[in-house]
Amino acid sequence: MPTIKKLADARDVILHELILHELIGHLSCAVVTVKS
């Protein structure tokens, strides 16, 4: 069972990273659009 828990945690972390990456990308695009 602990192994499955670790996998779930790793998946959550990866999802979190991906979501943050997406958000930062969108924010950067928005900033560039506003400035130009």
Biopython code that builds the backbone (N, CA, C, O; Angstrom):
import numpy as np
from Bio.PDB.StructureBuilder import StructureBuilder

atoms = [
    (1, "MET", "N", (0.808, -1.219, 0.000)),
    (1, "MET", "CA", (0.000, 0.000, 0.000)),
    (1, "MET", "C", (0.850, 1.281, 0.000)),
    (1, "MET", "O", (0.518, 2.222, -0.721)),
    (2, "PRO", "N", (1.926, 1.344, 0.780)),
    (2, "PRO", "CA", (2.728, 2.579, 0.782)),
    (2, "PRO", "C", (3.220, 2.968, -0.608)),
    (2, "PRO", "O", (3.327, 4.151, -0.932)),
    (3, "THR", "N", (3.520, 1.953, -1.429)),
    (3, "THR", "CA", (4.001, 2.248, -2.782)),
    (3, "THR", "C", (2.936, 2.993, -3.571)),
    (3, "THR", "O", (3.233, 3.974, -4.252)),
    (4, "ILE", "N", (1.697, 2.527, -3.478)),
    (4, "ILE", "CA", (0.595, 3.176, -4.189)),
    (4, "ILE", "C", (0.443, 4.614, -3.687)),
    (4, "ILE", "O", (0.201, 5.534, -4.468)),
    (5, "LYS", "N", (0.587, 4.787, -2.384)),
    (5, "LYS", "CA", (0.479, 6.131, -1.804)),
    (5, "LYS", "C", (1.548, 7.042, -2.388)),
    (5, "LYS", "O", (1.273, 8.190, -2.738)),
    (6, "LYS", "N", (2.774, 6.524, -2.490)),
    (6, "LYS", "CA", (3.874, 7.315, -3.047)),
    (6, "LYS", "C", (3.587, 7.692, -4.493)),
    (6, "LYS", "O", (3.832, 8.824, -4.909)),
    (7, "LEU", "N", (3.067, 6.738, -5.254)),
    (7, "LEU", "CA", (2.747, 7.014, -6.653)),
    (7, "LEU", "C", (1.686, 8.096, -6.746)),
    (7, "LEU", "O", (1.781, 8.994, -7.582)),
    (8, "ALA", "N", (0.676, 8.012, -5.889)),
    (8, "ALA", "CA", (-0.392, 9.013, -5.895)),
    (8, "ALA", "C", (0.180, 10.384, -5.550)),
    (8, "ALA", "O", (-0.168, 11.385, -6.175)),
    (9, "ASP", "N", (1.060, 10.422, -4.550)),
    (9, "ASP", "CA", (1.678, 11.693, -4.164)),
    (9, "ASP", "C", (2.491, 12.262, -5.321)),
    (9, "ASP", "O", (2.408, 13.453, -5.621)),
    (10, "ALA", "N", (3.273, 11.413, -5.965)),
    (10, "ALA", "CA", (4.094, 11.858, -7.084)),
    (10, "ALA", "C", (3.208, 12.409, -8.193)),
    (10, "ALA", "O", (3.515, 13.439, -8.793)),
    (11, "ARG", "N", (2.103, 11.710, -8.458)),
    (11, "ARG", "CA", (1.182, 12.166, -9.498)),
    (11, "ARG", "C", (0.613, 13.538, -9.141)),
    (11, "ARG", "O", (0.521, 14.419, -9.996)),
    (12, "ASP", "N", (0.234, 13.713, -7.884)),
    (12, "ASP", "CA", (-0.309, 15.002, -7.448)),
    (12, "ASP", "C", (0.720, 16.112, -7.639)),
    (12, "ASP", "O", (0.396, 17.204, -8.107)),
    (13, "VAL", "N", (1.963, 15.815, -7.270)),
    (13, "VAL", "CA", (3.025, 16.813, -7.410)),
    (13, "VAL", "C", (3.210, 17.182, -8.871)),
    (13, "VAL", "O", (3.317, 18.362, -9.205)),
    (14, "ILE", "N", (3.249, 16.181, -9.746)),
    (14, "ILE", "CA", (3.436, 16.429, -11.178)),
    (14, "ILE", "C", (2.272, 17.250, -11.727)),
    (14, "ILE", "O", (2.481, 18.200, -12.482)),
    (15, "LEU", "N", (1.048, 16.883, -11.350)),
    (15, "LEU", "CA", (-0.119, 17.644, -11.800)),
    (15, "LEU", "C", (-0.011, 19.086, -11.330)),
    (15, "LEU", "O", (-0.282, 20.020, -12.085)),
    (16, "HIS", "N", (0.386, 19.255, -10.082)),
    (16, "HIS", "CA", (0.529, 20.589, -9.503)),
    (16, "HIS", "C", (1.537, 21.402, -10.310)),
    (16, "HIS", "O", (1.286, 22.560, -10.646)),
    (17, "GLU", "N", (2.683, 20.784, -10.619)),
    (17, "GLU", "CA", (3.724, 21.457, -11.389)),
    (17, "GLU", "C", (3.202, 21.851, -12.765)),
    (17, "GLU", "O", (3.434, 22.969, -13.226)),
    (18, "LEU", "N", (2.497, 20.930, -13.422)),
    (18, "LEU", "CA", (1.963, 21.212, -14.750)),
    (18, "LEU", "C", (0.979, 22.366, -14.709)),
    (18, "LEU", "O", (1.011, 23.253, -15.562)),
    (19, "ILE", "N", (0.094, 22.350, -13.699)),
    (19, "ILE", "CA", (-0.906, 23.415, -13.581)),
    (19, "ILE", "C", (-0.210, 24.752, -13.349)),
    (19, "ILE", "O", (-0.569, 25.757, -13.963)),
    (20, "LEU", "N", (0.783, 24.765, -12.464)),
    (20, "LEU", "CA", (1.523, 26.004, -12.202)),
    (20, "LEU", "C", (2.190, 26.489, -13.480)),
    (20, "LEU", "O", (2.159, 27.681, -13.789)),
    (21, "HIS", "N", (2.787, 25.574, -14.215)),
    (21, "HIS", "CA", (3.470, 25.907, -15.459)),
    (21, "HIS", "C", (2.488, 26.550, -16.436)),
    (21, "HIS", "O", (2.797, 27.568, -17.055)),
    (22, "GLU", "N", (1.298, 25.950, -16.571)),
    (22, "GLU", "CA", (0.266, 26.484, -17.456)),
    (22, "GLU", "C", (-0.134, 27.888, -17.022)),
    (22, "GLU", "O", (-0.205, 28.807, -17.838)),
    (23, "LEU", "N", (-0.396, 28.042, -15.717)),
    (23, "LEU", "CA", (-0.820, 29.343, -15.194)),
    (23, "LEU", "C", (0.232, 30.407, -15.458)),
    (23, "LEU", "O", (-0.088, 31.510, -15.901)),
    (24, "ILE", "N", (1.496, 30.073, -15.185)),
    (24, "ILE", "CA", (2.579, 31.035, -15.398)),
    (24, "ILE", "C", (2.664, 31.396, -16.879)),
    (24, "ILE", "O", (2.867, 32.559, -17.225)),
    (25, "GLY", "N", (2.511, 30.412, -17.741)),
    (25, "GLY", "CA", (2.537, 30.666, -19.179)),
    (25, "GLY", "C", (1.428, 31.612, -19.591)),
    (25, "GLY", "O", (1.660, 32.545, -20.360)),
    (26, "HIS", "N", (0.217, 31.380, -19.086)),
    (26, "HIS", "CA", (-0.920, 32.238, -19.418)),
    (26, "HIS", "C", (-0.686, 33.649, -18.894)),
    (26, "HIS", "O", (-0.969, 34.629, -19.582)),
    (27, "LEU", "N", (-0.167, 33.746, -17.672)),
    (27, "LEU", "CA", (0.093, 35.065, -17.079)),
    (27, "LEU", "C", (1.126, 35.825, -17.904)),
    (27, "LEU", "O", (0.958, 37.016, -18.166)),
    (28, "SER", "N", (2.192, 35.142, -18.314)),
    (28, "SER", "CA", (3.231, 35.794, -19.118)),
    (28, "SER", "C", (2.635, 36.310, -20.418)),
    (28, "SER", "O", (2.915, 37.436, -20.829)),
    (29, "CYS", "N", (1.822, 35.498, -21.058)),
    (29, "CYS", "CA", (1.185, 35.892, -22.315)),
    (29, "CYS", "C", (0.304, 37.114, -22.087)),
    (29, "CYS", "O", (0.311, 38.049, -22.888)),
    (30, "ALA", "N", (-0.453, 37.105, -20.995)),
    (30, "ALA", "CA", (-1.344, 38.219, -20.681)),
    (30, "ALA", "C", (-0.535, 39.494, -20.477)),
    (30, "ALA", "O", (-0.907, 40.556, -20.976)),
    (31, "VAL", "N", (0.566, 39.391, -19.747)),
    (31, "VAL", "CA", (1.410, 40.563, -19.488)),
    (31, "VAL", "C", (1.965, 41.110, -20.798)),
    (31, "VAL", "O", (1.948, 42.320, -21.026)),
    (32, "VAL", "N", (2.452, 40.228, -21.654)),
    (32, "VAL", "CA", (3.005, 40.653, -22.944)),
    (32, "VAL", "C", (1.927, 41.338, -23.771)),
    (32, "VAL", "O", (2.185, 42.360, -24.407)),
    (33, "THR", "N", (0.722, 40.784, -23.764)),
    (33, "THR", "CA", (-0.385, 41.360, -24.531)),
    (33, "THR", "C", (-0.730, 42.746, -24.012)),
    (33, "THR", "O", (-0.962, 43.668, -24.794)),
    (34, "VAL", "N", (-0.763, 42.893, -22.697)),
    (34, "VAL", "CA", (-1.111, 44.190, -22.096)),
    (34, "VAL", "C", (-0.055, 45.238, -22.425)),
    (34, "VAL", "O", (-0.389, 46.383, -22.729)),
    (35, "LYS", "N", (1.219, 44.851, -22.366)),
    (35, "LYS", "CA", (2.304, 45.811, -22.589)),
    (35, "LYS", "C", (2.384, 46.271, -24.044)),
    (35, "LYS", "O", (2.723, 47.426, -24.302)),
    (36, "SER", "N", (2.082, 45.400, -24.985)),
    (36, "SER", "CA", (2.263, 45.757, -26.389)),
    (36, "SER", "C", (1.115, 46.609, -26.917)),
    (36, "SER", "O", (1.119, 46.994, -28.086)),
]
sb = StructureBuilder()
sb.init_structure("model")
sb.init_model(0)
sb.init_chain("A")
sb.init_seg("    ")
for serial, (resi, resn, name, xyz) in enumerate(atoms, 1):
    if name == "N":
        sb.init_residue(resn, " ", resi, " ")
    sb.init_atom(name, np.array(xyz, "f"), 0.0, 1.0, " ", f" {name:<3s}", serial, name[0])
structure = sb.get_structure()
